[in-house]
């Protein structure tokens, strides 16, 4: 039986913290579907859903066991539609725990077959978040070793389109 895990998130943008979880997850699962959420807060996203899909597809273009898809609605419904029963999530610090526990229990309530597997983030990425990346980039700092080059390229492209060098996330 092929073991498929769904790795959901906003990925706005994907960081090496996420990539580290995916790479380690590939040792445990036969296939990982990176599921990018359109959600109510999508309007506040810096990258559109299409951009996020395209960035992540570029990063994993040589990895046949990874699929990248956007999803709408409930995660449990999406996971079921993929005939999967495993959700993979990364945990950075204790601050993540409460939200992750709540989400995994709510998902379990909606689908008792669903299992959420948590992997601890590698220590060197425990401070890293998509919001920190956007803040550093928008203020002209270096994110070397924190995100792949394609993220920085896309970010600068979007800034040029907007003809501004300060970005507001509101
Ligand atoms: O990277 P994030 O923003 O922490 O990911 C959160 C995400 C997308 C996994 C979560 O918000 C989610 O599953 N959204 C889909 C809607 C849903 O199923 N909500 C109920 C979960 S309790």
Backbone and ligand atoms as CSV (ligand in chain L), in Angstrom:
chain,resi,resn,atom,element,x,y,z
A,1,UNK,N,N,0.838,-1.205,0.000
A,1,UNK,CA,C,0.000,0.000,0.000
A,1,UNK,C,C,0.881,1.266,0.000
A,2,UNK,N,N,0.536,2.194,-0.856
A,2,UNK,CA,C,1.323,3.438,-0.915
A,2,UNK,C,C,0.920,4.356,0.237
A,3,UNK,N,N,1.906,4.795,1.001
A,3,UNK,CA,C,1.620,5.694,2.127
A,3,UNK,C,C,1.751,7.133,1.658
A,4,UNK,N,N,0.597,7.799,1.617
A,4,UNK,CA,C,0.592,9.200,1.190
A,4,UNK,C,C,0.334,10.100,2.389
A,5,UNK,N,N,1.127,11.153,2.504
A,5,UNK,CA,C,0.873,12.155,3.548
A,5,UNK,C,C,0.563,13.481,2.870
A,6,UNK,N,N,-0.385,14.197,3.456
A,6,UNK,CA,C,-0.691,15.549,2.971
A,6,UNK,C,C,0.010,16.528,3.915
A,7,UNK,N,N,0.784,17.419,3.323
A,7,UNK,CA,C,1.486,18.439,4.118
A,7,UNK,C,C,0.824,19.783,3.800
A,8,UNK,N,N,-0.118,20.221,4.650
A,8,UNK,CA,C,-0.862,21.443,4.327
A,8,UNK,C,C,-0.239,22.693,4.932
A,9,UNK,N,N,-0.528,23.824,4.334
A,9,UNK,CA,C,-0.054,25.079,4.914
A,9,UNK,C,C,-0.383,26.247,4.009
A,10,UNK,N,N,-0.011,27.435,4.490
A,10,UNK,CA,C,-0.225,28.642,3.682
A,10,UNK,C,C,0.958,28.865,2.741
A,11,UNK,N,N,2.151,28.549,3.201
A,11,UNK,CA,C,3.375,28.639,2.382
A,11,UNK,C,C,3.496,30.001,1.700
A,12,UNK,N,N,3.367,31.059,2.489
A,12,UNK,CA,C,3.389,32.423,1.910
A,12,UNK,C,C,4.570,33.232,2.457
A,13,UNK,N,N,5.808,32.888,2.102
A,13,UNK,CA,C,6.231,31.864,1.156
A,13,UNK,C,C,6.749,30.615,1.882
A,14,UNK,N,N,7.060,29.587,1.082
A,14,UNK,CA,C,7.712,28.392,1.611
A,14,UNK,C,C,9.116,28.780,2.097
A,15,UNK,N,N,9.557,28.149,3.187
A,15,UNK,CA,C,10.897,28.440,3.730
A,15,UNK,C,C,11.700,27.139,3.801
A,16,UNK,N,N,12.972,27.264,4.154
A,16,UNK,CA,C,13.770,26.046,4.332
A,16,UNK,C,C,13.277,25.239,5.541
A,17,UNK,N,N,12.570,25.871,6.449
A,17,UNK,CA,C,11.973,25.131,7.564
A,17,UNK,C,C,10.942,24.139,7.032
A,18,UNK,N,N,10.055,24.620,6.124
A,18,UNK,CA,C,9.066,23.720,5.497
A,18,UNK,C,C,9.777,22.637,4.676
A,19,UNK,N,N,10.769,23.069,3.918
A,19,UNK,CA,C,11.455,22.135,3.004
A,19,UNK,C,C,12.144,21.031,3.796
A,20,UNK,N,N,12.686,21.399,4.943
A,20,UNK,CA,C,13.342,20.416,5.818
A,20,UNK,C,C,12.333,19.351,6.292
A,21,UNK,N,N,11.130,19.791,6.638
A,21,UNK,CA,C,10.095,18.828,7.077
A,21,UNK,C,C,9.721,17.916,5.891
A,22,UNK,N,N,9.582,18.505,4.709
A,22,UNK,CA,C,9.199,17.711,3.523
A,22,UNK,C,C,10.284,16.680,3.218
A,23,UNK,N,N,11.540,17.122,3.232
A,23,UNK,CA,C,12.636,16.190,2.897
A,23,UNK,C,C,12.716,15.051,3.914
A,24,UNK,N,N,12.537,15.371,5.174
A,24,UNK,CA,C,12.576,14.302,6.197
A,24,UNK,C,C,11.327,13.431,6.092
A,25,UNK,N,N,10.206,14.046,5.739
A,25,UNK,CA,C,8.962,13.283,5.564
A,25,UNK,C,C,9.074,12.280,4.420
A,26,UNK,N,N,9.876,12.615,3.428
A,26,UNK,CA,C,10.042,11.704,2.282
A,26,UNK,C,C,10.688,10.379,2.679
A,27,UNK,N,N,11.348,10.376,3.836
A,27,UNK,CA,C,11.944,9.113,4.314
A,27,UNK,C,C,10.875,8.240,4.985
A,28,UNK,N,N,9.766,8.860,5.358
A,28,UNK,CA,C,8.720,8.113,6.073
A,28,UNK,C,C,7.553,7.724,5.174
A,29,UNK,N,N,7.321,8.537,4.132
A,29,UNK,CA,C,6.141,8.325,3.285
A,29,UNK,C,C,6.561,8.087,1.830
A,30,UNK,N,N,5.680,7.381,1.096
A,30,UNK,CA,C,5.985,7.122,-0.317
A,30,UNK,C,C,5.705,8.367,-1.159
A,31,UNK,N,N,4.680,9.103,-0.726
A,31,UNK,CA,C,4.296,10.284,-1.504
A,31,UNK,C,C,3.880,11.401,-0.548
A,32,UNK,N,N,4.249,12.629,-0.876
A,32,UNK,CA,C,3.776,13.774,-0.085
A,32,UNK,C,C,3.056,14.743,-1.016
A,33,UNK,N,N,1.851,15.103,-0.613
A,33,UNK,CA,C,1.125,16.132,-1.367
A,33,UNK,C,C,1.240,17.432,-0.575
A,34,UNK,N,N,1.891,18.409,-1.169
A,34,UNK,CA,C,1.999,19.720,-0.515
A,34,UNK,C,C,0.717,20.466,-0.885
A,35,UNK,N,N,-0.120,20.700,0.120
A,35,UNK,CA,C,-1.456,21.259,-0.131
A,35,UNK,C,C,-1.488,22.709,0.351
A,36,UNK,N,N,-1.640,23.599,-0.601
A,36,UNK,CA,C,-1.568,25.031,-0.282
A,36,UNK,C,C,-2.982,25.568,-0.084
A,37,UNK,N,N,-3.189,26.111,1.098
A,37,UNK,CA,C,-4.550,26.513,1.433
A,37,UNK,C,C,-4.920,27.889,0.862
A,38,UNK,N,N,-6.069,27.925,0.207
A,38,UNK,CA,C,-6.754,29.202,-0.076
A,38,UNK,C,C,-7.555,29.379,1.197
A,39,UNK,N,N,-7.480,30.393,1.925
A,39,UNK,CA,C,-8.396,30.502,3.057
A,39,UNK,C,C,-8.928,31.909,3.131
A,40,UNK,N,N,-9.706,32.127,4.172
A,40,UNK,CA,C,-10.345,33.441,4.299
A,40,UNK,C,C,-9.302,34.552,4.315
A,41,UNK,N,N,-8.140,34.221,4.893
A,41,UNK,CA,C,-7.116,35.265,5.010
A,41,UNK,C,C,-6.271,35.368,3.741
A,42,UNK,N,N,-6.684,34.641,2.681
A,42,UNK,CA,C,-5.884,34.635,1.456
A,42,UNK,C,C,-5.687,36.029,0.890
A,43,UNK,N,N,-6.680,36.907,1.130
A,43,UNK,CA,C,-6.571,38.277,0.611
A,43,UNK,C,C,-5.337,38.962,1.194
A,44,UNK,N,N,-4.946,38.531,2.380
A,44,UNK,CA,C,-3.802,39.156,3.033
A,44,UNK,C,C,-2.478,38.533,2.609
A,45,UNK,N,N,-2.548,37.488,1.796
A,45,UNK,CA,C,-1.317,36.820,1.393
A,45,UNK,C,C,-0.494,37.736,0.505
A,46,UNK,N,N,0.807,37.605,0.595
A,46,UNK,CA,C,1.664,38.381,-0.305
A,46,UNK,C,C,1.650,37.734,-1.684
A,47,UNK,N,N,1.879,36.432,-1.731
A,47,UNK,CA,C,1.873,35.714,-3.006
A,47,UNK,C,C,0.486,35.151,-3.267
A,48,UNK,N,N,0.067,35.207,-4.528
A,48,UNK,CA,C,-1.217,34.603,-4.892
A,48,UNK,C,C,-1.073,33.087,-4.789
A,49,UNK,N,N,-2.189,32.414,-4.785
A,49,UNK,CA,C,-2.143,30.962,-4.697
A,49,UNK,C,C,-1.392,30.378,-5.912
A,50,UNK,N,N,-1.597,30.988,-7.079
A,50,UNK,CA,C,-0.914,30.494,-8.295
A,50,UNK,C,C,0.602,30.654,-8.156
A,51,UNK,N,N,1.011,31.795,-7.591
A,51,UNK,CA,C,2.453,32.018,-7.410
A,51,UNK,C,C,3.058,31.010,-6.436
A,52,UNK,N,N,2.301,30.741,-5.368
A,52,UNK,CA,C,2.819,29.797,-4.369
A,52,UNK,C,C,2.938,28.397,-4.965
A,53,UNK,N,N,1.931,28.003,-5.760
A,53,UNK,CA,C,2.000,26.691,-6.414
A,53,UNK,C,C,3.218,26.656,-7.334
A,54,UNK,N,N,3.390,27.710,-8.123
A,54,UNK,CA,C,4.473,27.727,-9.110
A,54,UNK,C,C,5.855,27.708,-8.428
A,55,UNK,N,N,6.011,28.463,-7.354
A,55,UNK,CA,C,7.297,28.478,-6.625
A,55,UNK,C,C,7.612,27.074,-6.103
A,56,UNK,N,N,6.621,26.451,-5.476
A,56,UNK,CA,C,6.888,25.152,-4.825
A,56,UNK,C,C,7.105,24.071,-5.888
A,57,UNK,N,N,6.377,24.166,-6.997
A,57,UNK,CA,C,6.602,23.189,-8.086
A,57,UNK,C,C,8.024,23.301,-8.618
A,58,UNK,N,N,8.507,24.540,-8.746
A,58,UNK,CA,C,9.889,24.744,-9.231
A,58,UNK,C,C,10.889,24.086,-8.283
A,59,UNK,N,N,10.666,24.277,-6.992
A,59,UNK,CA,C,11.612,23.751,-5.990
A,59,UNK,C,C,11.679,22.229,-6.047
A,60,UNK,N,N,10.525,21.595,-6.279
A,60,UNK,CA,C,10.498,20.123,-6.236
A,60,UNK,C,C,10.342,19.510,-7.624
A,61,UNK,N,N,10.795,20.231,-8.664
A,61,UNK,CA,C,10.524,19.765,-10.033
A,61,UNK,C,C,11.127,18.385,-10.324
A,62,UNK,N,N,12.188,18.025,-9.628
A,62,UNK,CA,C,12.815,16.727,-9.905
A,62,UNK,C,C,12.357,15.624,-8.959
A,63,UNK,N,N,11.421,15.928,-8.114
A,63,UNK,CA,C,10.989,14.940,-7.111
A,63,UNK,C,C,9.644,14.337,-7.518
A,64,UNK,N,N,9.705,13.131,-8.064
A,64,UNK,CA,C,8.483,12.502,-8.609
A,64,UNK,C,C,7.484,12.117,-7.510
A,65,UNK,N,N,7.968,11.983,-6.274
A,65,UNK,CA,C,7.065,11.531,-5.209
A,65,UNK,C,C,6.374,12.706,-4.495
A,66,UNK,N,N,6.600,13.912,-5.024
A,66,UNK,CA,C,5.952,15.082,-4.409
A,66,UNK,C,C,4.970,15.710,-5.392
A,67,UNK,N,N,3.753,15.961,-4.908
A,67,UNK,CA,C,2.767,16.689,-5.724
A,67,UNK,C,C,2.473,18.010,-5.021
A,68,UNK,N,N,2.110,19.004,-5.808
A,68,UNK,CA,C,1.819,20.327,-5.240
A,68,UNK,C,C,0.444,20.754,-5.737
A,69,UNK,N,N,-0.452,21.058,-4.817
A,69,UNK,CA,C,-1.819,21.424,-5.221
A,69,UNK,C,C,-2.382,22.483,-4.288
A,70,UNK,N,N,-3.243,23.359,-4.822
A,70,UNK,CA,C,-3.980,24.254,-3.923
A,70,UNK,C,C,-5.208,23.505,-3.398
A,71,UNK,N,N,-5.709,23.893,-2.244
A,71,UNK,CA,C,-6.990,23.317,-1.813
A,71,UNK,C,C,-7.852,24.383,-1.164
A,72,UNK,N,N,-9.173,24.173,-1.301
A,72,UNK,CA,C,-10.154,25.094,-0.715
A,72,UNK,C,C,-10.978,24.318,0.288
A,73,UNK,N,N,-11.503,24.981,1.276
A,73,UNK,CA,C,-12.424,24.309,2.196
A,73,UNK,C,C,-11.691,23.563,3.297
A,74,UNK,N,N,-12.382,22.558,3.830
A,74,UNK,CA,C,-11.830,21.829,4.966
A,74,UNK,C,C,-10.698,20.903,4.557
A,75,UNK,N,N,-9.678,20.889,5.390
A,75,UNK,CA,C,-8.542,20.000,5.136
A,75,UNK,C,C,-8.982,18.533,5.147
A,76,UNK,N,N,-9.854,18.176,6.079
A,76,UNK,CA,C,-10.283,16.765,6.164
A,76,UNK,C,C,-10.929,16.308,4.851
A,77,UNK,N,N,-11.703,17.182,4.230
A,77,UNK,CA,C,-12.366,16.812,2.960
A,77,UNK,C,C,-11.330,16.650,1.851
A,78,UNK,N,N,-10.362,17.570,1.854
A,78,UNK,CA,C,-9.315,17.486,0.828
A,78,UNK,C,C,-8.515,16.183,0.976
A,79,UNK,N,N,-8.139,15.873,2.219
A,79,UNK,CA,C,-7.324,14.668,2.464
A,79,UNK,C,C,-8.102,13.430,1.999
A,80,UNK,N,N,-9.382,13.391,2.304
A,80,UNK,CA,C,-10.224,12.257,1.900
A,80,UNK,C,C,-10.290,12.158,0.375
A,81,UNK,N,N,-10.403,13.308,-0.276
A,81,UNK,CA,C,-10.503,13.308,-1.750
A,81,UNK,C,C,-9.232,12.764,-2.402
A,82,UNK,N,N,-8.153,12.748,-1.639
A,82,UNK,CA,C,-6.873,12.222,-2.157
A,82,UNK,C,C,-6.667,10.769,-1.721
A,83,UNK,N,N,-7.692,10.174,-1.099
A,83,UNK,CA,C,-7.593,8.809,-0.548
A,83,UNK,C,C,-6.436,8.681,0.441
A,84,UNK,N,N,-6.194,9.748,1.174
A,84,UNK,CA,C,-5.106,9.730,2.161
A,84,UNK,C,C,-5.707,9.799,3.568
A,85,UNK,N,N,-4.886,9.449,4.564
A,85,UNK,CA,C,-5.364,9.498,5.953
A,85,UNK,C,C,-4.320,10.111,6.880
A,86,UNK,N,N,-3.249,10.636,6.291
A,86,UNK,CA,C,-2.185,11.195,7.131
A,86,UNK,C,C,-1.953,12.664,6.783
A,87,UNK,N,N,-1.901,13.480,7.842
A,87,UNK,CA,C,-1.539,14.891,7.681
A,87,UNK,C,C,-0.190,15.063,8.368
A,88,UNK,N,N,0.732,15.679,7.685
A,88,UNK,CA,C,2.063,15.933,8.231
A,88,UNK,C,C,2.161,17.410,8.609
A,89,UNK,N,N,2.625,17.697,9.823
A,89,UNK,CA,C,2.829,19.082,10.248
A,89,UNK,C,C,4.156,19.198,10.983
A,90,UNK,N,N,4.780,20.355,10.871
A,90,UNK,CA,C,6.017,20.617,11.606
A,90,UNK,C,C,5.698,21.367,12.900
A,91,UNK,N,N,6.482,21.108,13.926
A,91,UNK,CA,C,6.337,21.846,15.193
A,91,UNK,C,C,7.649,22.554,15.472
A,92,UNK,N,N,7.587,23.862,15.671
A,92,UNK,CA,C,8.827,24.600,15.935
A,92,UNK,C,C,9.101,24.696,17.424
A,93,UNK,N,N,8.235,25.390,18.122
A,93,UNK,CA,C,8.452,25.578,19.564
A,93,UNK,C,C,7.140,25.270,20.265
A,94,UNK,N,N,7.153,25.397,21.571
A,94,UNK,CA,C,5.955,25.119,22.358
A,94,UNK,C,C,4.814,26.071,21.951
A,95,UNK,N,N,5.193,27.227,21.420
A,95,UNK,CA,C,4.180,28.202,21.002
A,95,UNK,C,C,3.279,27.648,19.901
A,96,UNK,N,N,3.801,26.730,19.103
A,96,UNK,CA,C,2.985,26.132,18.028
A,96,UNK,C,C,2.022,25.087,18.570
A,97,UNK,N,N,2.340,24.551,19.734
A,97,UNK,CA,C,1.676,23.338,20.175
A,97,UNK,C,C,0.161,23.473,20.337
A,98,UNK,N,N,-0.246,24.571,20.981
A,98,UNK,CA,C,-1.665,24.703,21.311
A,98,UNK,C,C,-2.542,24.722,20.057
A,99,UNK,N,N,-2.136,25.515,19.088
A,99,UNK,CA,C,-2.896,25.610,17.837
A,99,UNK,C,C,-2.884,24.273,17.101
A,100,UNK,N,N,-1.718,23.642,17.083
A,100,UNK,CA,C,-1.598,22.372,16.348
A,100,UNK,C,C,-2.433,21.273,17.004
A,101,UNK,N,N,-2.430,21.263,18.344
A,101,UNK,CA,C,-3.216,20.255,19.056
A,101,UNK,C,C,-4.703,20.460,18.756
A,102,UNK,N,N,-5.130,21.729,18.833
A,102,UNK,CA,C,-6.533,22.061,18.594
A,102,UNK,C,C,-6.941,21.644,17.171
A,103,UNK,N,N,-6.072,21.962,16.220
A,103,UNK,CA,C,-6.388,21.649,14.821
A,103,UNK,C,C,-6.434,20.128,14.607
A,104,UNK,N,N,-5.471,19.419,15.189
A,104,UNK,CA,C,-5.446,17.968,14.957
A,104,UNK,C,C,-6.642,17.297,15.629
A,105,UNK,N,N,-7.048,17.810,16.800
A,105,UNK,CA,C,-8.208,17.210,17.473
A,105,UNK,C,C,-9.505,17.520,16.716
A,106,UNK,N,N,-9.601,18.744,16.197
A,106,UNK,CA,C,-10.802,19.104,15.422
A,106,UNK,C,C,-10.876,18.256,14.156
A,107,UNK,N,N,-9.730,18.064,13.510
A,107,UNK,CA,C,-9.711,17.237,12.289
A,107,UNK,C,C,-10.067,15.786,12.620
A,108,UNK,N,N,-9.564,15.302,13.756
A,108,UNK,CA,C,-9.845,13.923,14.178
A,108,UNK,C,C,-11.333,13.752,14.479
A,109,UNK,N,N,-11.930,14.792,15.044
A,109,UNK,CA,C,-13.367,14.748,15.353
A,109,UNK,C,C,-14.166,14.635,14.046
A,110,UNK,N,N,-13.697,15.351,13.032
A,110,UNK,CA,C,-14.430,15.323,11.753
A,110,UNK,C,C,-14.161,14.046,10.965
A,111,UNK,N,N,-12.973,13.464,11.152
A,111,UNK,CA,C,-12.648,12.204,10.467
A,111,UNK,C,C,-11.758,11.374,11.392
A,112,UNK,N,N,-12.369,10.390,12.030
A,112,UNK,CA,C,-11.632,9.633,13.061
A,112,UNK,C,C,-10.491,8.810,12.469
A,113,UNK,N,N,-10.523,8.597,11.147
A,113,UNK,CA,C,-9.449,7.803,10.533
A,113,UNK,C,C,-8.184,8.639,10.296
A,114,UNK,N,N,-8.350,9.941,10.362
A,114,UNK,CA,C,-7.224,10.809,10.017
A,114,UNK,C,C,-6.190,10.877,11.153
A,115,UNK,N,N,-4.938,10.712,10.799
A,115,UNK,CA,C,-3.867,10.833,11.795
A,115,UNK,C,C,-2.999,12.031,11.435
A,116,UNK,N,N,-2.685,12.848,12.429
A,116,UNK,CA,C,-1.745,13.954,12.196
A,116,UNK,C,C,-0.397,13.543,12.768
A,117,UNK,N,N,0.618,13.585,11.936
A,117,UNK,CA,C,1.968,13.227,12.369
A,117,UNK,C,C,2.781,14.521,12.474
A,118,UNK,N,N,3.365,14.740,13.648
A,118,UNK,CA,C,4.171,15.948,13.846
A,118,UNK,C,C,5.651,15.612,13.791
A,119,UNK,N,N,6.384,16.469,13.106
A,119,UNK,CA,C,7.847,16.334,13.124
A,119,UNK,C,C,8.410,17.600,13.731
A,120,UNK,N,N,9.373,17.435,14.645
A,120,UNK,CA,C,9.991,18.616,15.231
A,120,UNK,C,C,10.879,19.282,14.182
A,121,UNK,N,N,10.746,20.579,14.088
A,121,UNK,CA,C,11.586,21.352,13.179
A,121,UNK,C,C,13.044,21.236,13.614
A,122,UNK,N,N,13.923,21.175,12.641
A,122,UNK,CA,C,15.352,21.150,12.988
A,122,UNK,C,C,15.690,22.461,13.718
A,123,UNK,N,N,16.481,22.358,14.780
A,123,UNK,CA,C,16.764,23.508,15.642
A,123,UNK,C,C,17.103,24.797,14.910
A,124,UNK,N,N,17.905,24.666,13.853
A,124,UNK,CA,C,18.370,25.893,13.177
A,124,UNK,C,C,17.230,26.651,12.472
A,125,UNK,N,N,16.063,25.993,12.331
A,125,UNK,CA,C,14.925,26.664,11.703
A,125,UNK,C,C,13.826,27.012,12.705
A,126,UNK,N,N,14.078,26.826,13.988
A,126,UNK,CA,C,12.974,26.947,14.944
A,126,UNK,C,C,12.449,28.380,15.067
A,127,UNK,N,N,13.227,29.370,14.638
A,127,UNK,CA,C,12.771,30.771,14.710
A,127,UNK,C,C,12.099,31.220,13.412
A,128,UNK,N,N,12.172,30.362,12.419
A,128,UNK,CA,C,11.813,30.787,11.064
A,128,UNK,C,C,10.313,30.722,10.804
A,129,UNK,N,N,9.786,31.763,10.169
A,129,UNK,CA,C,8.376,31.738,9.761
A,129,UNK,C,C,8.253,32.512,8.456
A,130,UNK,N,N,7.159,32.291,7.764
A,130,UNK,CA,C,6.927,33.016,6.505
A,130,UNK,C,C,6.824,34.514,6.779
A,131,UNK,N,N,6.215,34.885,7.908
A,131,UNK,CA,C,6.054,36.314,8.223
A,131,UNK,C,C,7.399,36.990,8.441
A,132,UNK,N,N,8.307,36.281,9.121
A,132,UNK,CA,C,9.646,36.848,9.365
A,132,UNK,C,C,10.343,37.076,8.021
A,133,UNK,N,N,10.197,36.120,7.112
A,133,UNK,CA,C,10.842,36.245,5.792
A,133,UNK,C,C,10.312,37.478,5.066
A,134,UNK,N,N,8.980,37.661,5.083
A,134,UNK,CA,C,8.401,38.812,4.371
A,134,UNK,C,C,8.877,40.121,4.995
A,135,UNK,N,N,8.977,40.139,6.302
A,135,UNK,CA,C,9.419,41.366,6.966
A,135,UNK,C,C,10.877,41.680,6.600
A,136,UNK,N,N,11.736,40.655,6.684
A,136,UNK,CA,C,13.160,40.902,6.380
A,136,UNK,C,C,13.304,41.355,4.928
A,137,UNK,N,N,12.606,40.642,4.018
A,137,UNK,CA,C,12.739,40.987,2.593
A,137,UNK,C,C,12.224,42.391,2.305
A,138,UNK,N,N,11.103,42.740,2.900
A,138,UNK,CA,C,10.517,44.045,2.586
A,138,UNK,C,C,11.358,45.190,3.119
A,139,UNK,N,N,12.202,44.879,4.130
A,139,UNK,CA,C,13.061,45.935,4.682
A,139,UNK,C,C,14.490,45.831,4.151
A,140,UNK,N,N,14.655,45.001,3.129
A,140,UNK,CA,C,15.942,44.946,2.421
A,140,UNK,C,C,16.994,44.064,3.069
A,141,UNK,N,N,16.612,43.204,4.002
A,141,UNK,CA,C,17.597,42.332,4.654
A,141,UNK,C,C,17.866,41.067,3.854
A,142,UNK,N,N,18.852,40.309,4.325
A,142,UNK,CA,C,19.232,39.087,3.611
A,142,UNK,C,C,18.518,37.872,4.215
A,143,UNK,N,N,17.997,37.047,3.314
A,143,UNK,CA,C,17.335,35.812,3.778
A,143,UNK,C,C,18.092,34.595,3.248
A,144,UNK,N,N,19.382,34.812,2.994
A,144,UNK,CA,C,20.222,33.708,2.532
A,144,UNK,C,C,20.176,32.571,3.555
A,145,UNK,N,N,20.093,31.378,3.085
A,145,UNK,CA,C,19.994,30.169,3.933
A,145,UNK,C,C,18.624,29.978,4.591
A,146,UNK,N,N,17.695,30.885,4.311
A,146,UNK,CA,C,16.373,30.749,4.946
A,146,UNK,C,C,15.273,30.371,3.951
A,147,UNK,N,N,15.433,30.847,2.694
A,147,UNK,CA,C,14.469,30.478,1.634
A,147,UNK,C,C,15.245,30.224,0.341
A,148,UNK,N,N,14.705,29.403,-0.571
A,148,UNK,CA,C,15.374,29.203,-1.861
A,148,UNK,C,C,15.390,30.501,-2.679
A,149,UNK,N,N,16.348,30.592,-3.606
A,149,UNK,CA,C,16.491,31.807,-4.420
A,149,UNK,C,C,15.206,32.169,-5.158
A,150,UNK,N,N,14.463,31.148,-5.591
A,150,UNK,CA,C,13.252,31.420,-6.378
A,150,UNK,C,C,12.263,32.276,-5.563
A,151,UNK,N,N,12.261,32.132,-4.266
A,151,UNK,CA,C,11.360,32.940,-3.432
A,151,UNK,C,C,11.792,34.404,-3.481
A,152,UNK,N,N,13.096,34.634,-3.370
A,152,UNK,CA,C,13.605,36.014,-3.377
A,152,UNK,C,C,13.345,36.657,-4.753
A,153,UNK,N,N,13.603,35.859,-5.812
A,153,UNK,CA,C,13.362,36.384,-7.171
A,153,UNK,C,C,11.905,36.799,-7.345
A,154,UNK,N,N,10.996,35.926,-6.943
A,154,UNK,CA,C,9.553,36.207,-7.078
A,154,UNK,C,C,9.145,37.395,-6.224
A,155,UNK,N,N,9.737,37.487,-5.052
A,155,UNK,CA,C,9.412,38.588,-4.149
A,155,UNK,C,C,9.816,39.918,-4.795
A,156,UNK,N,N,11.035,39.958,-5.332
A,156,UNK,CA,C,11.511,41.198,-5.955
A,156,UNK,C,C,10.692,41.549,-7.192
A,157,UNK,N,N,10.288,40.520,-7.926
A,157,UNK,CA,C,9.428,40.729,-9.103
A,157,UNK,C,C,8.121,41.405,-8.691
A,158,UNK,N,N,7.542,40.910,-7.614
A,158,UNK,CA,C,6.263,41.466,-7.145
A,158,UNK,C,C,6.449,42.899,-6.642
A,159,UNK,N,N,7.584,43.164,-5.987
A,159,UNK,CA,C,7.825,44.530,-5.511
A,159,UNK,C,C,7.965,45.487,-6.680
A,160,UNK,N,N,8.667,45.025,-7.735
A,160,UNK,CA,C,8.840,45.884,-8.917
A,160,UNK,C,C,7.487,46.183,-9.548
A,161,UNK,N,N,6.623,45.167,-9.631
A,161,UNK,CA,C,5.276,45.361,-10.186
A,161,UNK,C,C,4.517,46.418,-9.395
A,162,UNK,N,N,4.694,46.343,-8.071
A,162,UNK,CA,C,3.970,47.278,-7.204
A,162,UNK,C,C,4.643,48.635,-7.137
A,163,UNK,N,N,5.860,48.719,-7.730
A,163,UNK,CA,C,6.647,49.972,-7.762
A,163,UNK,C,C,6.791,50.572,-6.365
A,164,UNK,N,N,7.080,49.724,-5.405
A,164,UNK,CA,C,7.277,50.216,-4.042
A,164,UNK,C,C,8.339,49.361,-3.392
A,165,UNK,N,N,8.998,49.914,-2.398
A,165,UNK,CA,C,9.956,49.052,-1.722
A,165,UNK,C,C,9.571,48.776,-0.267
A,166,UNK,N,N,8.475,49.321,0.144
A,166,UNK,CA,C,7.994,48.979,1.486
A,166,UNK,C,C,6.646,48.281,1.308
A,167,UNK,N,N,6.505,47.141,1.943
A,167,UNK,CA,C,5.268,46.384,1.769
A,167,UNK,C,C,4.480,46.401,3.070
A,168,UNK,N,N,3.201,46.634,2.936
A,168,UNK,CA,C,2.357,46.557,4.127
A,168,UNK,C,C,1.616,45.224,4.093
A,169,UNK,N,N,1.527,44.554,5.228
A,169,UNK,CA,C,0.845,43.249,5.260
A,169,UNK,C,C,-0.588,43.398,5.727
A,170,UNK,N,N,-0.988,44.649,5.957
A,170,UNK,CA,C,-2.366,44.833,6.472
A,170,UNK,C,C,-3.376,44.641,5.363
L,1,LIG,O1,O,0.765,27.205,7.416
L,1,LIG,P1,P,-0.446,27.425,8.256
L,1,LIG,O2,O,-1.070,28.751,7.926
L,1,LIG,O3,O,-0.168,27.236,9.715
L,1,LIG,O4,O,-1.511,26.289,7.830
L,1,LIG,C1,C,-2.774,26.209,8.441
L,1,LIG,C2,C,-3.683,25.273,7.636
L,1,LIG,C3,C,-3.801,25.730,6.207
L,1,LIG,C4,C,-3.134,23.878,7.678
L,1,LIG,C5,C,-5.075,25.288,8.337
L,1,LIG,O5,O,-5.516,26.602,8.469
L,1,LIG,C6,C,-6.118,24.488,7.583
L,1,LIG,O6,O,-6.118,23.280,7.613
L,1,LIG,N1,N,-7.028,25.186,6.862
L,1,LIG,C7,C,-8.055,24.567,6.083
L,1,LIG,C8,C,-9.440,24.821,6.704
L,1,LIG,C9,C,-9.735,23.805,7.775
L,1,LIG,O7,O,-9.789,22.607,7.556
L,1,LIG,N2,N,-9.944,24.313,8.983
L,1,LIG,C10,C,-10.227,23.497,10.124
L,1,LIG,C11,C,-8.957,22.999,10.775
L,1,LIG,S1,S,-9.270,22.868,12.461
